[in-house]
Amino acid sequence: MVNAELARTVVGIIGNVISFGLFLSPVPTFWRICKKKDVEEFQPYPYIAAVMNCLVWIFYGTPIITPNSVLVVTINSVGLALELIYLSIFVYYDSHNKGRKKVFLGLLGEVVLFGVIIAVALAGFHTQHSRNITVGIVADVFNIIMYASPLAVMAKVYKTKSVEFMPLWLSVANFANGSIWTAYALIHGIDWFIVVVSNGLGAIFAVVQLVFYAYFSTKYGGASKPAEPKSEVQLSDVTTTV
C-alpha cells in the first residue's frame, strides 16, 4: 500500500509543476511588450494582484501558521519572483508613465496590507489553529479572485459570439491546478482552505469556463466578427496558489 505522506508529496510536486506553468502564462504578453518596447494598452492590475496572492500564501505555508507546507511556500515564492519581474518589465517599458504610478501605489498598498495581516495574525491570535483559520480565509479571497478572473471574458464572448480572445489554455491550466491541489489536500487530511473554499471552487470555475468555450466554439466558431476591434485579454495565472 502506498504511504499517504509519500503520495501527498508526489501529488504536491506535480501540483507545483502545474502551478509553475500558470505563473509562466504571462510570458507571451511580456515578450510582446519587450519586442515593441511599449506596454500599449496592457494594465498591471493582474500582476499586482498576483503579488499579493503569493505573499499571503507564502505566509499561510510558514510553520507558525500551517506546518509541513513546504511545497506551498516553494511554488508561491517562485511565483512572487516571476510576478515582480513582470512588473519590473512593465515599469521599464511604460513610456507614457501611465502605469508606473499604479504599480508603485499598488505594491506600496500591498506591503502595508500584508504587514497588517501579519500583525493581526500573530498579535491577535495566539494558537496555531486560530492563525491558520484567519490567514486561510484571507488567502482564499485572493485565490478565488484569481480563479474567477477568466469569467470576466464571458460577457465579451457572448456579445461577439467568438471565443477568439477567451484564454482556453489558462482555463485548462486552472482546472488542472485546482484539481491537483484538491487531491493534494484530500490524500492526507482535509485542509478546507485548500480543498473546498479555494481550489475546489477553482476547479468548478474552470469547468464552467471550458463548457462555455466548447459551446460557443462549436456553435459559432472561433473567428471574431469583422467589425469587432481586436483587444487582448490579460490574465495572470498567477494566481495560483497553494
N, C-alpha and C positions, 0 to 999 in steps of 0.2 A: 504493500500500500504506500502511496506517495505521501511523504511527510507534508503536513499542511503548511508549515513555515517555509519549506523549500518551494512548494507550489506558489505560495504567495509572493516569494521573492522573484521567481521566474516570471510570473504574470506582471509583477511590478516593473521588471526590466523591460518587458515587451511594451508596457504602458508608457515607459519613459521614451522608448524609441518612437512610438506613435505621437506622443506629445511633442517631441523634438521636431517631428515633421510639421506639426501645427505651427510651432514657433518660426519655422522657416518659410511659412506660406507668404509672408510679405516680401520675400526676396525679389520676385519679378517686378513688383511695384518700385522698389528702391533701385533696382537695376535700371529701370526706365528713367528714374529721376537722375541717376548718375550719368546716363548717356546723354540726356537732354540738358543736364546742368540746371534744372529748374523743377520746382515741386508742382508746377502747373496748378491744378485745382484740387490736389490732394490735401487732405486735412490730417492733422496729427492726433486727433482725439482717440482713434482706436488704439494707438500705440501708448499714449499717456495712460489710458485705462488699463492696458495690459501690464504696465509697470506696477500699478497699484495692486492688481490681481496677484502678480508674482510675489510682491513684498508680503502681502497678507498670508499667502500660502506657505512661504518660507517660515514666517513666524509660527504659523499653525503646526508646522512639522518639527519645530525645535523640541528637545527633550522636556523642557519645562511646561510645554503645552500638550504635545502628543508624542509619547515615547515610541521608539522603533519606527520612525517615519523618515529614514534617511533618503529614500527614493523621492519622497515628496519635496524635500529640501533641494536635492540634487537637480531635478529637472526644472524646478522653478528658478533656481539660481542661474542655470543656463539660459532660461527664457528671459530673465531680467537683464542679463548681459546683452542678449540679442536685441531686445526692445530699446535699450539705451543706445546701442549702435544705430538702430533705425532712426531714432530721434536726433542723434548727432548728425547723420546724413541729411535729415530734413532741415535742420537748422542751418547747416553749411550751404545748402543749395536754395534756401529761401531768399531769393534775390530781392523780393519786394518787402521782406521783413514782416509780412502779414501773419505768418505762423509762429515766428520766434517768440513773440510775447505770450502766445497761447501755450507754447511748450514750457517756457520758464515759469509762468504763473501756475500752470497745471502741475508741474513737478514740485514746485515750492509748496503748493497746497497739499499735495500727496505726502510730502515729507512731514508736514505739520500733522496731518490726519493720522499718518502711520505712528507718529510719536504719541499722539493721544490714545490710539488703540493699545499700544504697548503699555503706557502708563496706567490706563484703566484696567487692563487685564492683570497686570502684576500687582498694582496697589489696591485695586478694588475687589479682587477675588483671590482667596488665599488657599484654595485647593486646586489640584491639577484638573479635577473633573469640571469645576466651575469655569476655569480658564479655557478648557477645551470647548465647552459649550459656547462661551462668549465669542472667542476668536473664530470658532467654526461657523457661527451664524454670519459674522461679518464676511468671512471668506466665501461663504455660499452666495452672498449677494453679488459679489463681483464675478464669481464663476458662472452664475446663471445669466448675468448680463452678457458675458462672453458667448455662451452657448446660444442665446436667443438672438444675437446680433444679425445672423443671416436672414432671420424672419422679416427684417425691415425691407428686404428686396422684393418680397412677395407682392406688395402693392404695385410696384413698377411692372413686375411680370404680368399681373392681372390686367393692368391698363394697356400694356403694349402687346399682350399675348405672345411674348417672346421670353425665352429663358437664356438669351444670349449673355446677359450680364448677371445671371444668378450663379454664385460660386459653387458649382456642383462638387468639386473635389474637396472644398472646405467642409461641405455638409457631410460628405463621406468620411472625412477625417474626424469630424466631430462625433459622428456615430461610433466609429471605431474607438475613439478616445474615451467617450462616455461609457461604452460597453466594457472595455478592458479594465477601466478603473473601478467600475461597479463589481466586476468579477474579483478584482484585487481585494476589495474590502470584504466581500462575501466569503472568500475562502477561509479567512481566519478571523472570525468575529466581526459582526456588522458594525461599521462606522457609519452612522446615519448621515453624517455630513458628507461623506464621500459617496454613499450609495443612493439614498432616496432623494435628498434635497438637492444635491449637486449634480453628480454625473448621471444618476437615473433620469432626472429631468432633461439633462443634456442629450441623452440618447433618444428620448421621446421627441424633443425639439428637432433633432436631426432627421428622425423618421418622417415627421411632418414635412420638413423641407424636401426630402427625397421623393415623397409621394407627390407633392406639389410640382416638383421638377418633372417627374415622369409623366404626369397628366398633361401639362402644357407642352412639353416637348413632343409628346405623341400626337396630341390633337392639333397643335399649331406649328410645330417645327421650331427650330432654334433661331431663325433669322429675324432681325428686327424689321419693323415697318420702315420704309424708306424715309418717311417724314420725321421719324423719331431721332433726335440728336443723340449722338453717342456720348455716353458717360461711363466712367469706370467705377465699379464697386470697390471700395476699400474696406477690407476686413482683416483683422489680425488674429490670428488664431493664437494669439496669444494667450488668448485667454485660457490657455489651457491650464487646467490645473490638475491639480492633485498630483 
